[in-house]
Amino acid sequence: MNLLIKAVFVTTVVLVPALAFAQSNGPLTRAQVRAQLVQLERAGYNPIADCAGNCPDSLRRAQAVVDLQQANANAAYGPALNGTVQSGK
C-alpha cells in the first residue's frame, strides 16, 4: 500500500507541471483566422483559384512571404540613427 501511495505521488508531481503548460495556446477566434487569410491573400495566395495540382505550393509560397515580412518587421526597431550623440550636460 505504501508503494502505491508513493507511485501516485510521483505521478502527480510529474503530471501537474505538464498539465499547467498543456493549454498555453487557446483556439483562434474567427477574426484571427480571417486576418491570417487576408494576410496570405495579400502575399499572393488565392484560395478560390482553380488549382491544377499546386495548391499546397501556392500556400507555402504565400506563407514564406508572410514569414519573411514578419521577420523583417521584428528585426527593424526604431528609426535609423545618423549623426552624433552628446552626453554629460
C-alpha positions in Angstrom: 0.0 0.0 0.0 2.9 2.3 0.8 4.4 1.7 -2.6 1.1 2.6 -4.3 0.9 5.9 -2.4 4.5 6.8 -3.4 3.7 5.9 -7.1 0.6 8.1 -7.1 2.6 11.0 -5.5 5.4 10.7 -8.0 3.0 10.5 -10.9 1.1 13.6 -9.6 4.4 15.5 -9.2 5.4 14.7 -12.8 2.0 15.4 -14.4 0.9 18.6 -12.7 3.6 20.8 -14.3 2.9 19.1 -17.7 -0.8 19.9 -17.4 -0.1 23.5 -16.5 1.6 24.0 -19.9 -0.9 22.0 -21.9 -3.3 24.9 -22.6 -0.8 27.7 -23.3 -2.3 28.4 -26.8 -6.0 28.8 -26.9 -8.1 28.3 -30.1 -8.0 31.0 -32.7 -11.0 33.3 -33.0 -12.9 33.8 -36.2 -11.4 37.3 -36.6 -7.8 36.0 -36.1 -8.4 33.3 -38.8 -9.9 35.9 -41.2 -6.9 38.2 -40.6 -4.5 35.4 -41.4 -6.3 34.6 -44.6 -6.3 38.2 -45.7 -2.6 38.4 -44.9 -2.0 35.3 -47.0 -4.1 36.7 -49.9 -2.0 39.9 -49.9 1.1 37.7 -50.1 -0.2 36.1 -53.3 -2.4 33.2 -52.2 -5.8 32.8 -53.9 -8.0 30.1 -52.2 -10.7 30.2 -54.9 -8.3 29.8 -57.8 -8.6 26.7 -59.9 -5.6 24.7 -58.6 -4.0 22.5 -61.1 -2.3 20.3 -58.5 -0.1 23.0 -56.9 -2.4 24.5 -54.3 -0.1 23.4 -51.4 2.8 25.0 -53.2 0.9 28.3 -53.6 0.0 28.3 -49.9 3.6 27.5 -48.9 5.0 30.4 -51.1 2.5 32.8 -49.6 3.3 31.6 -46.1 7.0 32.1 -46.8 6.3 35.7 -47.9 4.3 36.3 -44.7 7.0 34.8 -42.5 9.7 37.0 -44.2 7.6 40.1 -43.8 7.1 39.3 -40.1 10.8 38.6 -39.6 11.7 41.9 -41.2 9.1 43.7 -39.1 10.5 42.2 -35.9 14.1 42.9 -36.9 13.6 46.6 -37.6 13.1 48.6 -34.4 13.1 52.3 -34.2 14.5 54.9 -36.6 17.9 54.9 -38.1 20.3 56.9 -36.0 22.5 59.2 -38.0 24.7 61.9 -36.5 26.4 62.4 -33.2 25.4 62.0 -29.6 26.5 64.4 -26.8 26.2 63.4 -23.2 27.4 64.8 -20.0 25.5 68.1 -19.7 
